[in-house]
């Protein structure tokens, strides 16, 4: 799904300006090229924001 403004507000500024989508299942936040930046409100990870490691 596309990131909403509310979702973007939870992200670090450098990620919010690049990321465009969030997976509804795992919470992966990624851009149009498919680069994953981290995870937001993941049902699996149960955290607000987690950087991809």
N, C-alpha and C positions, 0 to 999 in steps of 0.2 A: 504494500500500500504506500501511497505517497505520504511523506512526512507532513504533519500538520504544524501550525505555528506553536501549539502547545508542546508537541514533541520536540521541536527545534529548541524551545526554551530550556529543555532539560539537558541539551548537549553542550559540550564545550564550544565556544565560538568558532574555532578553526574547523571543527567537524560540521557544525550547523551550516556553514557557508558552502561546503562541498557535497554533503550527503543529500540524497533526494528521496530515498525509500527506506522502509522498514519491513522486515519479514514478520508476518503476523504470528508465525509459529515459534521461531527461535529468538526473535527480537533483533536480528542482525540489521545494522544500519549501514547502507551502502549507497554508492553513486550509480549513475547511468552505465558506467563501464563495468560495474559489478565489484568494485573494490570495497571490501568490508572494513569499516572503521571501528566498530565495536558493537555492543548490544544494549538495547534500551528496553526496559520493562519486560524482560524475558520471562515467560512462564516457566521455562526450564531453569534459568539461572536465578530468578527471583531477586533482581537488583535493578535499581533505577538506571544506572549507566555503568557499563563495564567496557574498558578499552580492550581492543583485540590484542591478544598476546601471541 
